[in-house]
Amino acid sequence: MPRRWPGDIVYIALPPEGKKLTQGKSFTKLESGKWLGKISAVVSGELVEVNEELEENTQLINEDPYGEGWMFKIKPDTMDELKNLMTDPGEIQEWLKKEIAEHGMK
């Protein structure tokens, strides 16, 4: 059976500031009414700030993820790991199509 989009985020675990992160390793989790997922670090470094407002209003993640709904600020150990991130829109689109096909999300 195909998986459905998980819906709105209803909870996020806010890890402590100062936590050391490793690129690609999960460091916290979030959940919707239908789904529980892990968040992985995009770069290695230190978690320098968490958006504590999300404890009171998780809906901000759904309503304004690029503004008031931000989750974390990470201070990278080195900028070298940025080369591991996808930046080409075509590459991102192909990756997303593959993920949707592989997991059957609609």
Number of C-alpha atoms within 10 A of each C-alpha: 6 11 10 12 12 15 12 16 18 18 19 20 14 18 14 11 14 14 13 17 21 16 16 12 14 14 18 14 15 15 17 15 11 12 14 13 13 14 14 15 18 18 22 20 19 17 20 15 17 17 13 13 13 20 12 9 12 18 16 19 20 13 12 11 12 11 10 13 18 16 19 14 13 20 16 20 14 10 11 9 13 14 8 10 10 11 10 8 9 10 11 13 11 11 13 12 11 12 12 14 12 10 12 13 13 10
